[in-house]
């Protein structure tokens, strides 16, 4: 069943066509990626879905009773609530039900009001409360906050006092907990560290509703989406699979379209040649042939499909750089504190020639500070940093503070490279999509993506053979990220980088260093290998040491298995008996005799509550025993 569909949607802004003939369906429990270059209409499509905008033509239809959830970009900025209260506000109807149930229980205890009416209302309201997961909404709220990277002490901070990034997390958390049937997520992984993104992936995999996601995080899209919608040629195409699968299919289609176009153009040129030849003959029968071929030519041209234009994107490569010694950078026993807060200590690591090392760790653990100490932009409290022979560092600062807001883009580059001609500088800028009058823009007027491209150009021209990169893919669209990946793959020097872009890490990484407050843990390989090794290490630390499978141990296991089977059987019998008692108690409560006796109602209600508690306890016991039984069977 479709929760959302679009039928021949067309959108103009004035005389400018944004997209046309847009058709798609989103099914129940389907997670869809929405990709395409900036400016093609992704956010506009979201605004059409929410009803904020009306299409020029066509229609977008939501399924019956489908509740839509769209992340607010500037939510809770002026809220007087704490973070926890703001998140709980999603469950306002449940909290109202909870308050009413408490009032009813109090009135029943005091003998106030129409007791029969109150009992009936209590029963109906309790059933509705439990059906809507009222028993778990507080625990789910706490789990969501922790998953998004908030600590217990953060829960009671006022929303007005937290950063914009934290407010974005709160908005995302509220949206995820809202119970919407269809989520519209626009860059949901912004401001999240890797642990929080992985929590979000798990949440969306278990989510009972549908989602449409705009994101530059390709690894995230691969993890959670099963369909990809791509804006191209002013319309939308749909592909099966996540981002990587979509990219493979699109590349095959583009290649096929290119071959078909070339073959069609060859045929057109052949027919044009025949027409020219027939004109030279100038006979009557030649004019008949010419007319026939011209009709054929007209038909061929009408059927001709030009290949999709290559998206304008950053296109560059780092120049050859001088070789360094084998040891590029050595850090020993580094420590750093800010006031009374110790950021890290006892940090030791070594970066060797041609390494592609990525530094990972939770937000706030000191990754950026460590890079700044390495580059000499900040001092450590203890320890030392030693650079190897012939090392020249090129630093990409995620805050882009190396740019000068008062300069034009042209001067920003030219002032650092006086030996280059203006033509050379403008050609370099053109490779980074600064063309025409764009080069005269003030740096202060650039977007985040444009500033990142300018900083990358400065890095490329620096001649550095040791690149220290702090979140270099921030602000870049997917095409620019892919261009950067290729340039860094071909780079002849050494790289030490901090990044949350797991796709980017997988493409480049040869070694991962996981930063903790007390040191560094090393993992060889890329991000996927790092995850597998951490899971394996955790399993080895928690797994019991296996003993030799002696005859005595075999008998002990068989005895334990029989003991568990007996406990499971007794538990199942107890559950069955409790179900019977609950049925009998419900029958008594429903009888006319009990309904007219207030004391009996209270007595049997209390009995029923006690039986339900026993039943829940036995069910939990049964689940625990069954898991133990399954684990025992798996070991054999």
N, C-alpha and C positions, 0 to 999 in steps of 0.2 A: 504493500500500500504506500502511496506517495504522500509525504508530509508537506512537500513544496514542489511546485512545477512552474515553469515559465513557457509561454507560448508566443513565439515570434515577437519578442520584446525589442523595441527600438528606442534609442535615446539620443536626442539632439540637445545641445546647449547653443541656442541661437542658430547660426547656420552650420555649426560644427557637428558632424556626426560622430558620436562616441562609439556606439555599437548598434548592430541591427541583426534581425533574424536570430535572436538568442532564444534557444530552446533547451531545457534540461529538466530532469526530475531528481529529487532527493527522496530516497526510500526510508522507511522506518529503520532506526538503528544504523544508518549509513553515515560514515564520516568522510566528507568530501573536501579535497584541497582546491582552492581557487587561486590560480597563479597567472602571471603575465607581467609584462614590463610596467613600470610606474606610468600612470596616466592613461591606461587602457580602459579603466572603468570598474575596477574591483570594488572599491569603496562605494562608488555610485550604485552598483548593483545591490550592495547591502542596504543602502538607503532606500532603494526601490522596494526591497523585500519588507523592510520595516514600515513602509508607507510614508516615510518622510518626504519622498519624491514620487511623482507620477510619471510613468513612461510616456514617451511621445506616441507610441503605438504598442499593441500587444497587451498581454496581461500576465501578472504573477498571481498564482493561486496557492493559498495555504490550505492544508487539509482541515477538515472539520474538527473543531475544538483543539487545534494545535496551538500550544503556548510558545511564544517566541521569546528568546533571551538574547539580548544584544548588549555587549559590554559598554558601560558608560565611560567615556574618556576622562571626565573631570569629576567623577562622583566623590561625594563625602568630603570635599576640600574644606567646607565650612561646618562640618558636622561637629556637634558638641559631644557626641558619643565616644566611648573608647573603641578600640579596634574590635574587641570581642563583641561589644554591644552592636556595633555597626553590622558585623557579620550576622549576628542573631536576628537583626531586623528583617532578614529574608523570611524568617519563620513567624512573623507577627500573627498570622491567623492561628498557628499552633499554640503560640503563647497565650492568645486570648482564650482558646479552648481550655488550655491548662488552668488558667485563672478561674474560668467558669466552673470547671470540675472541682477545684478547691473550694469555691463558694458553695457549691451543691453539697459536698461532703460535710462542710461546716454546718449548713442548714439542717441536714439530716441528723447530725449528732445533737443539735440543739432542739430538734423537733419543730423547726419553723416551716411555715408554708404548707402547701399541698404535698404530702409525702409521696403519694403514688405518682403524681406528675413529676416530682423531682427525681424519683427513682427511674422513671421511664426516660427522662431527659438525660440522666447520668449514664444509663446503659447505652443509649443511642450515641451520645457524645463520646463516650469512652471507646466505642467501636470505631467511630470515625477518626478519633485521635490516633489510635493504634494503626488503623489502615493507612493513614498518611505518615507513618513512621515517626509519630510524636514521641515515642520512647527513646529515640536515638538522635534527635536533631541537635542536642547540645554536644554529644560526643562527636558527631560528624563535623560540627563547626570547629571544634578544637583540632580534629585531625586535618581539616582543610587548612587551617591557619599554620599548623606545624609543617604540613606538606609544602606550603608556599614560603617557608623559611622564617616564620615568626616564632620566637621563643616564648615560653610561658610568661616571662616578665614583660614581653611586648604587648600581651593581650590587653593590658589596662592603660596603655598609652592613649591619649586623646588623638583622634584622627587629624585634627588641625595641626598637630605638632610633628607629623611624620612627613617623609619626603614624597615627592611626586611618584617615584617608583614604587614606594610602599603603598600609596593610595591606589595605584594601578593594580597591585596585587590584591588589595581588598576588593576592588571592583570585580576582578576576575573571580575571586573566591565567592562573592555574593552571586555572581552569575552561575557558577558551577553548582551552587547549593539551591538555586531557585526552583529546581524541578521542571525547568522548561523542556518542552518536547523537541525543540529545535534551537540549537545554539549557533549564533553568528559570532565567530571569534576573529578579531582583526589584530594580528601580531600578538598572540597571547603569551609567547615566550619572552617578549621584551621584559627586561628588569628581573628575570628569573635566573638563578644559578643552575648548574647542571642537575643537582639533586632535586630542585624544585621542578625542573622541566620533566625529569623522569617520573616524579610523583604525578604531574599533570598527564603524562602519557598513560600511566596506570589508571588514573581516574577516567580518562576518555575511553579507554579500552573496555572498562566495566560499565560505562554510561548506558542507560537504558534508552536514551533518546538519540536524535540525529544531530549532526554538526556540519557546518560549512566553515572552513578555516582559511584565512589569508595569512601566509607566513613566508618569511625568507629562510626559515630554519628547515633545511631539506631533510636532515636526519629525523627531526620531529615528524615531518609529513610522512616520511617512509614508515615510521613506527605506528601512526594512528589512522592514516587514511587508506581507503580502498578504491577510491576513484579520484580522478584529477580533471578539473575543468580549466581550460587554458584560453585566455583572451588572445586572439590573433586575427589579423585581417578584419578588424572591426566586428568580429563576431566571436562566439564561444564554441569551442570544440571539447568533447568529452572523451576521456581515455580511461581504461581500466587500470587499476593499480596505483601505488604511491608515486612519489616524485621520480625516483630512479627508473621505475618501470615506464612511467610516462615519457621521460626523457629519451629512453631507448626507442620507444615506439615513434616518437616525434621525429627523431633523427632518421629513422628508416623511411618515414613518410616523406620528409623533406628531400631525402636523397632520391626517392622514387619520383617525386614531383619534378625534381631537377632533370632527371633522365628523360621523363616524358616530355618536358618542355623542350629539351634539346632535340629530341627525335621529331617533335612536331615542327620546330623551326627548320630542321633539315628538309622535311617534307614540303613546307611552305616555300623555301628557297628553290627546291627542285621544280615545283609547279610554276613559280615565277620565271624560272629559266625556260621552261617549256613555252610559256606565254610569249616571252621575248623572242624566242626562236621562231614561233609561228607568225608573229608580227612581221618578221623580216621576210618571210616567204610571200606574204601579201596576197595570197589567193583566197578565193571564196570559201573553199572548204577549211582553210586555215582559220578564217574568222569564226566559223562554227566551233572549231576546236578551242579557239581562244575564249569564246563565250562560255563554253562548258567548263574550261579550266578556271575561269574567273569566278564562276559560281562555286566550284569546289574550293577555291582559295578563300572566298568569303566565308564559307562554312567552316573551314579549318581555323581561320582567324577568330571566328565567333566562339569556337570550342576551346581555343587556346587558354590554358591556365598558367599564368606566370608563377614561378616559385615564390614562396614567401620571402619578402625582403629580409636580409640579415639585420637583426636588431642592433642599432648603434650602441656599442658598449666600449668599455675601456679595452684598449689593445696595446700591450706593451711587453717588453722583456728587459730584465736587468742586464746591463753591459757586463762583459768579463771583469772579474775583480782579482786583485793580487792574492796569492796564496798566503795562508797563515801557517804558524807552527801547528803541531798536533794538538797542543793544549791551547784552546781559544780563551777560556775563562775558567778560573778556579776560585771557588768561594769556600771559606773555612770558618766554622763556628760563628756564623753571623747571628746577631741578636738585635731586636728593635722593639722599643716600647714607646707609647705615647702617654705621657703622664704616668699614672699608676697602672695603666693597662699594658700588659706584655703582649705584643703582637705575635712574635715568634722568637725562638732561640735555638742555638745549636744547629743552625742550618748550614749544611755542607753539601756541595755539589760540584761537578765538573762538566764542562761542555767542550767537546772535542771537534776537530775540523770536520766539516760537512755533516755534522749532526743536525737533525730536525727535532728539537726538544720542545715539548709542550709542558707548561707548568699548570697543574690543575689544583683545585682546592675550593672550599666553600667561600662564599662572599664574605669579605672582611678578614680573611686569614692572612693577608699581607702580600698577595701576589704582585700587585702593582708596585707596592713599596719596595719589594725585593728587586724588581726590574729597575726602578729609579736609583736604588743604591748601586746596582751593577753599572749603570750608565753615568754615575757621578752626580746625579741630580738631587740626591739625598744622602745623608750620612747615617751609618749604622751606629748602634751603641757599643757593639763589641764585634770581634771577628775581623776578617780581612777579605778583600777582593783583589785578584791578580789577573790581569789580561795577558794573553800570550803575545808572542813576537808578531809584529806587522799587522796587528788587529786594529781595524777601524770600525767603530760602532755606528750603526744607523738605527735611531730609536723612533718608533711610531707610538705616539702618546694618544691613548684613547680619548683624552679630554681635548685633544687638538690644540693645546696651548702653544705649540711651536709656530702657529700661524699668527699673522699680524692683522688685526681687524681693520686698521686704517688704510692698508695697502690695497691696490687692485690685484686681481689674480695674476696679471702679467708681471707686475713689479714683485710680487711675492716670490716668483720663480727667478726672475731676471736679477734681482738684487743679490741672490746667492750664487749666480753663475754669470758674472760680468763678461767672461770670455765668449759667451754664446751670442750670436746675432739675434735680432728680434725675430727674424724668420725662423731660426732654429728653436727659439723659445715657443713661438706660436705653434710650430709643428708638434713640439712635445705636448703642449697644452691640448692640441686637437686630438692627440691619442687618448687623452683623458676626458674627452667630450666637451672641452672648452673651446668653442668655435665662434667666429665672428665677433660680435660685440660682447660675448660672454667674458672675454679676457679682460674687459674693462670694469667688470663688476667689482664692487668692494667685497673683501673677504667677509666683512660683517653681514653682508646681504646674502651670502650663500646658504643653501640648505645644509643639513648635516651630511648628506651624501656627497654634495659638491665639495665641502670642506675635506671630507675623508679622501676624495680623489686628489685634491690639491696636495694633501699631506703625503699621499702615496707617490705622487710625481716627484716631490722633493726627495723622498727616500730613494727612488730609483736613480735620480741624478747625483746622489751624494757620493757614489762610488764605494759605499761601505761594503765590507766583506763579512761582517757579523751583524745580522739584523735582529734587533730586540723589539718584538712586536707585542703591543698591549691591545687586545681586542681589535685587530685590524679589519675585521669584516663588519663591525658595527656600522650602521648607516648605509651599507652597500646593498644594492638589490642583487638578485640571484645571478644575473649575467655578469655583473662586476665582480662578484665573489668568485665565479668560475674563471674569469680572466686573471684575477689575482692568484688563484690556486695554480694555474698553468705557469704564470711568471715565476712563482716561488719554487715550483717543481724544477724549472730550468735554471734557477739561480745557482751560481757556482760556489757560493760561500756557505756560511753556517747560520742557523736560525734558532733562536730561543723565543718562544711565544706563549702568551696567555690568551686563551680563547674559550668561549662557551659554545662555539659552532662545531658540533661533533662531526658533521660531514667534512668540514674544512680540516679538522684534526686527522680524520681517517685518511684523507688524501695525501697528507704531507708527513705525518708523524713517524719517527723511527724510535722514539723513546718518550715515555711520560714520567714526569716527576710530580708526585702528589704531595703538596705542601700541607703540613700539620703544625700546630703550635710548638711541637717538640722535635721537629726534624722533617726529613724528606724521605718518601718511599719511592723506589724506582721500579718501573715496569717497562720491559722491552716491547716494541711493537706499537700498533696504532690503538685507537680508542676502543674498538671492539675487543681486541686482545686484552686490553687493560681491564675492561668490565669482566671478561671471563676469568681473568686471573684473580680479581678481587673476590668474585663469587666463590671460586675454588678455594682461595685462602680462608675465607670465612667458614666454608663448609668443613675444611680440614681442622680449623680451630675448635669447632663445635662438635664434630663427629667423634663418637667414642672410639677408643683404640680397639681394633678387632683382635680377638684372641684366637688361638689355634682351635680348630673345630674338632675337639676331642669327643669321645663317646659320652663322657659325663656332661659336657656342655650341650650336646645334642639332646640328651634326655631332659636337661634342665629347661631347654627351650620348648620342648614338647609339653613339659609340665606347665610352663608359663602360658603356653598357647591354650591348653585345656582350661586353665584357671580363668583366662580372659574370656573364653567361650562361655564358661559358666556365668561369669559376671554379666556378659552381654545378654544372655538368655534371661537371667533374673531381672535385669533392667527392662527388657522388652515386656516381660510379664507385668512388672510394676506399672509401666506406662499404659499398658492395656487396661489394667485395673483402675488406674486414675481416670482414664478416659470414660470408663463406665460410671465411676462415681461422679464425674463432672456432668455427665448426661443426666444422671438421677437428680443431682442438685438443681440443674436447670429446669427439670420437669417439676420439681417441688416449687421452685420460685415462680413458675408459670401457672401453677394451680390457683383456682379462685380462692381456696382457703387461705393460702399464704398471702396472696395479694391484699387481703383485707386485714392482715395482722402485721402491724408495723414492726413489732419486736422480732417476729419470725423472719421478716424480710431482711432485717439487719443481721440476724443470726446466720441465715442461709447465704447472704451476700458475703459475709466474712468467711464462711466455710468454703464458698466457691473460690474466693481469692486465695485462700490457703491451698486448695487443691491445684489451682493454676500454678502457684509458686512451686509446689512439689513436682508438678509435671515438667515445668521448665528446668528444674534442677536435674530431674532424671534424664531429660533429653540431652542436656549438656554432658552428663555422665556417660550416656550412651555414645555420643559423638566422640568423646575422649577415648573411650575404650575401643571403639571401632577404628580410630586413627592408629592407636597402638597396635591393634591386630593387623592392619594393613602394613604398617612399618615392619612388623615382625615377618610378614610374608615376603616383603620386598627384600629383606636381608638374606633370605634363604636361597 
